[in-house]
Each structure stands twice: as C-alpha cells, then as structure tokens.
C-alpha cells in the first residue's frame, strides 16, 4: 500500500518539475523572439513562472561556473528534482 505522504510529495515535485520545464521553454522562446514578451498574457505567465522557479534557480546559478551566456541551471534543477523523487521512493516508501 502506498504511503499518502510519499505520493503527495512526489506529486508536488512533479508539478514543480513541469513548471521548471515550462519556464525553460517559454524563456527560450522569448529570448529567440518567437513569442512577444510584451503581450499581456505572456507577461503574466512569465511573471508567475519566474516567481515560482527563480528562488530555486538562483542558488544553482551562483554555484555554476560562467559558460559564456549558456545557462544550464534548469537542467541541474531538473536532475535534482528527479534525484529527490528517486530518494523519496527509495527511503520513504516503506514507512
């Protein structure tokens, strides 16, 4: 039988992972000028995703070396979230 706490935390991590992926795709589209960042809906979505993702990305960006304009902090955050989910299932599943 599944532990409801493990399921809840795993679902929250999965939703946050989707937010990070959406933020990465949207910021890439804005930087290549495929999407106009001055549209009201784009601005609102970017603001919301920025407020959700930036607190987790900022410490990673401080640690990562300068790669000449290439930001791989979302990749590191995605790997970290996947590691947390795996550790959650491995160590807390049998509670």
HELIX and SHEET records of a PDB file:
HELIX    1   1 UNK A    4  UNK A   31  1                                  28    
HELIX    2   2 UNK A   40  UNK A   63  1                                  24    
HELIX    3   3 UNK A   73  UNK A   92  1                                  20    
END                                                                             
